[in-house]
């Protein structure tokens, strides 16, 4: 994947997502919408979904840095540090626990504070991309199930990740009585 393509996807995806979120009211931003997959009694708000994207973007950048540094298991999901294979159920339990920990840590932040989390994560991604060669962007990130599995593809996947969470948010609004349904988006 070419660096210009990665950068355009990241920028366009971020602008699109922020446009969607700026159309929500304070109540819509903070209203519990979707049950956590780790603890179903913990309801995630639209803002929690937006904050979650920052965690994953930081994680993807860390995986790429480990790969570039020569780490044998840079993603660390499919196998543990000893090389023992993990089942999909084991992977998802650990992923859901990690994302819930992040959500709890950042719950109650304002919209601007969550936007700043995303800015910090995106800055890390863009800095990393600027440091990588074209060849490194095309390398396979061992163990990465996202996009085409390349370093560049995984980093660009952050754009689509936001759209996926926005769909979950709008689906949750639609499943409710309609009182909190956001304005029609793109």
BELCORJO-V55051 format. One record per pair of residues at least 24 apart in sequence whose C-alpha atoms are under 10 Angstrom apart, sorted by the first residue. I is the first residue (numbers start at 1). J is the second residue. Records with the same first field share a line. If there is no record, write none. Layout:
BEGIN
I: J, J
END
This chain:
BEGIN
1: 134, 135, 137, 138, 139, 148, 150, 151, 152, 153, 156
2: 134, 135, 137, 138, 152, 153
3: 129, 130, 132, 133, 134, 137, 138, 152, 153, 156
5: 152, 153, 156
6: 126, 129, 137, 152, 153, 154, 155, 156, 157, 158, 159
7: 125, 126, 129, 152, 155, 156, 159
8: 156, 159
9: 155, 156, 157, 158, 159, 160
10: 122, 125, 126, 155, 156, 157, 158, 159, 160, 162
11: 122, 156, 159
12: 159
13: 156, 157, 158, 159, 160, 161, 162, 163
14: 118, 119, 122, 158, 159, 160, 162, 163
15: 159
16: 159, 162, 163, 185, 186
17: 50, 159, 160, 162, 163, 165, 166, 185, 186
18: 50, 115, 162
19: 185, 186
20: 163, 166, 182, 183, 184, 185, 186
21: 46, 47, 50, 111, 115, 166, 182, 183, 185
22: 111
23: 182, 183, 184, 185
24: 180, 181, 182, 183
25: 180, 182, 183
26: 110, 111
27: 180
28: 169, 173, 179, 180, 181, 182
29: 110, 111, 169, 180, 182
30: 107, 108, 109, 110, 111
31: 173, 180
32: 172
33: 168, 169, 170, 171, 172, 173, 175, 176
34: 168, 169, 171, 172, 173
36: 96, 97, 99, 100, 103
37: 92, 93, 95, 96, 97, 99, 100
38: 92, 93, 94, 95, 96, 97, 98, 99, 100, 101
39: 96, 97, 100
42: 100, 103, 104
43: 103
44: 100, 103, 104, 107, 169
45: 103, 107, 108, 169, 172
46: 165, 166, 168, 169, 170, 172, 173
47: 103, 106, 107, 108, 109, 110, 111, 114, 115, 169
48: 100, 102, 103, 104, 106, 107, 108, 109, 111, 114, 165
49: 99, 103, 114, 162, 164, 165, 166, 168, 169
50: 103, 111, 114, 115, 117, 118, 161, 162, 165, 166, 169
51: 102, 103, 106, 107, 109, 111, 113, 114, 115, 116, 117, 118
52: 99, 100, 102, 103, 106, 114, 117, 118, 161, 162, 165
53: 99, 114, 117, 118, 121, 122, 158, 159, 161, 162, 165
54: 102, 114, 115, 116, 117, 118, 119, 120, 121, 122, 158, 162
55: 98, 99, 102, 103, 117, 118, 121
56: 99, 121, 158, 161
57: 118, 120, 121, 122, 124, 125, 154, 155, 156, 157, 158, 159, 161
58: 118, 120, 121, 122, 123, 124, 125, 155
59: 121
60: 121, 125, 144, 151, 154, 155, 156, 157, 158
61: 121, 122, 124, 125, 126, 127, 128, 129, 151, 154, 155
62: 124, 125, 128
63: 141, 142, 144, 151, 154, 155
64: 125, 128, 129, 132, 136, 137, 140, 141, 142, 150, 151, 152, 154, 155
65: 128, 132, 151
66: 141
67: 136, 139, 140, 141, 142, 151
68: 132, 136, 139, 141, 151
71: 142
72: 142, 143
73: 141, 142, 143
74: 141, 142, 143, 144
75: 141, 142, 143, 144, 145
76: 142, 143, 144
77: 143, 144, 145
78: 142, 143, 144, 145
79: 143
122: 155, 158
125: 155, 156, 158
126: 155
128: 155
129: 155
END
